[in-house]
Amino acid sequence: MSDDKRPLLAIETAGANAMIAYFGAPDAGIDDQAASAVAACASALRAAAPCWLVDMVPSYGSLLVTYNPLEADPLTVRATLKRCAQGEATAGRVSQLVRLPVYYAPEAGPDLEALAERAKLSVAEVVSIHTETLYRVYAIGFAPGFAYLGEVDERIAAPRLATPRTKVPKGAVAIADRQTAVYPAPSPGGWNLIGRCPTPMFDPKAEPTMPVQSGDQVQFYAISREEYLALGGSL
């Protein structure tokens, strides 16, 4: 940790038109302070909206920035990133709490009962533990709208499946190790499926396109089968 209590910062070139800022110690693992710094930097850069900014990819402890080399040179991008990381840029978006409904049941989450049995808990206890925790959005990736949320209570943490499924349905709520997520679209996946969320996690025609951003907090709440279907869910 630096003297001013901000996470350690390193900015490196990541390609002909990209730079990556690393926050925190390299071996820190999942670090709330580093994750907060990543979110704050991304928010400040988003608010500053430099003309050269093409894309940002926040992760657990890093922020990858792609820029237009015709609009800015690497020194300019590096200096802007440093200002945003040090909190000197315009304050950005405030973190929000997003509540997501989930239909927890074996027909929606085929691994729910096995996960409960493995944890020596009832299905109701697994649902209670999953819904009582506030999860931070650490990163968005793998697919548009796929938010990595942590950390799951140790009692219901579960390793990835030995054999991934070739197709996980849209809206599937899943756990892998101490992470949880909602699959935004049908895709392959090896996480344990425990329920289904009817809220779209990515819509390219909506504004914003995703209900969550890095740095936000997510809380799940249980709904019935009827409520799930009424909210647009499918089985």
N, C-alpha and C positions, 0 to 999 in steps of 0.2 A: 504493500500500500504506500502511496506517495505521501509526502508530508502534509499536503493540503486535503488529505482524506479522499481524493478522487482515485478511482482504480488506475493502475498503470496503463499507459497508452503506447502502442507502437503502430506506426502507419507504414505499410509496405506496398510496393508496386505489385499488382496482380495480373498484369497483362498490358497490351498496348494502349488500352483505353479503360483500365480499371485499377482501383486501389482498394486496399482492405485495411481497416482499422481494428486492431486487437485491443481488448480491454481486459485488465486483470492479469494475474499470474498465469502462465501457460498451463500449469498443472493444477489449477484451482477447481477443475470440474465444474459442476453447475453452481454458479456463484450469483446470488441475487444482486449484489452491488454491480458486478460486471454487466448483468442483464439489464439493470436499470440504466446504466451508462449507455449501453447500446441503444436502448429505446429512446433515451433523451437526445442522443446525437442524431438518430434517424429523424426524430420529430423536429429538431432544430433545423436540420438540413432540408426537410420537407417544407418547413415554414419559410426558410430563406429562398427556396425555389430558384437556385442559380440556373441560368439558361443552358449550362453545359450538362446538367444532370439528366441522365438517361434512365437509370434504374438503381434501386437499392435492394440488398438482400440482408436483412438483419438475421443474426443467428445467436446462439447462446452467449458467446463472448466476442463476437466480431460483427463488423458491418462492411459488406462488400458494396462498393460504389462503382457504377459504370458511367462513364462520361463521354461527351462528344469532343474528340480531340481538336475539332475545327473551332470550338468555342472557348476552350481553355487549355492551358498547358499543365503538365503534372504538378509544377510548383504551386500554381493557383489552387488546384484541387486539394493538394495536401494541406495548404494553409487554411482553406475553408473547412476541411474536415477537422483540423486541429482546433479551430475556433469553436466549431459546433460541439466537439468533444469536451472542451473546457468550459462550456456554458456561456460563451461570450456572444453567441449568435442569438437571434430573436427567439424568445420562448415559443415552443411549439405546442402541439396538441396535448391536452391533459388526458392522462390514463382514465379509462372508463371501466365500469363493472358491467359485464354482459352476462345475462342469465339465459341459459339454453335449456329447453324442455327435452326430456328423454323418456322414451317408452322402454322401460327395463323389463324384459321377458325373454324366455328361451326362444320364442319364435322370431324375436328381433335381435337377440344377442345369443347366438348358438354356443358361446363359450361361458356364458354367465354361470350356469350350474357347476361346470367343471372348475371354474375359478373359485367359486364359493367352497366347493368340496376341498380343493387344494389348500385353501386358507383356513379350513376348519371353521367356517362361518356359515350362517344361513344366507340365502339369496337376499333376504330383506336387510340383513346386516351389511352385506356388500353394497347394496344400493344406498343405504344410509351413510356409510363411510364415503362413498363416491360423491354424494350430493352435499355433504357437510363441509367439504374442503373448498377453499378458494384457490384457483389455479392461475398462475401467471402464464401469459403467452410469451414463451421464450424465443420462438422462431416460427417463421412461416416458410414452408418449402415442400419438397418432394412432389407436390402438385399444387396448383393455384388454390388457395384457401385452406390448405392443410396446415393447421396451427399445432405446434408442439406445446403441450400444456404440462406444467409440473408444479409441485411434485405430488404424485399419488401417495397416499398413506401406505406405509410399509406393509400393513396387514393385508392389503389387496394388490400389492405389486406382483406382477407375474411375468416370467420370461416370454419372449416371442415364441410363436409356435414353431415346432421342429420342421414342419412342412407348411410353408406359406400357402394361402389360398390363391387361386388364379384370378378370382374375382370377388372383391368385397363390395357390398352394395353402397350406394350413395346414402350418406347420413349415418352410417354405422359408427357407433361410439365404442372406442377401443382402449385397451390398456397394454402397454409394453414396458416392462421393468417399472420405473417410477414415473412414466409419462402416460398421458392420456390424450385422446384426440378424436375429432369427428372427421370421417372420410367425406370430402366435399363432392366426390364423384366416384362412380364405379372404377375400381382399379385393383391390381394385385395387392396383397398385404399379408403380413404375418403377425399382426397384433391380435390380442384376445378380444372378441366382440361381445359386448355386454348389453347393448341396447341400440336404439335408433333415434336420431334427432331429426325432426321435420324442418328445422330452420336451414335454409340454403346457406352454405358456407362460402360460396363463390358464385357471383352472377355478373358476367362481363357487361351486362346492360344496366346494372344498378349503380347507384352512386351513394355511398361507397360500394365498391365491388365485393367487399368482405365485411362481415359484422364485427370482426376483431382485428386489432393490429398488435404488433409486438409491444409489450409493456402493459397491455390491458390485463384485467383479471376476468376470469370466467368462473361462474358457478352453475352447475347443473341442477335441475330439479325434475322430480319424477312426475310423469303424466300417465293417464290411462290409455288403453288401446283406442278407445273412442276419441279421446282428445288428440291423440297422435294422428289419427286418420283425418279428423276435422281440420287439423292444422296443415294438411297437405301431404302427410306422410304416406308411404306405400309399403306393402309387405309382399 
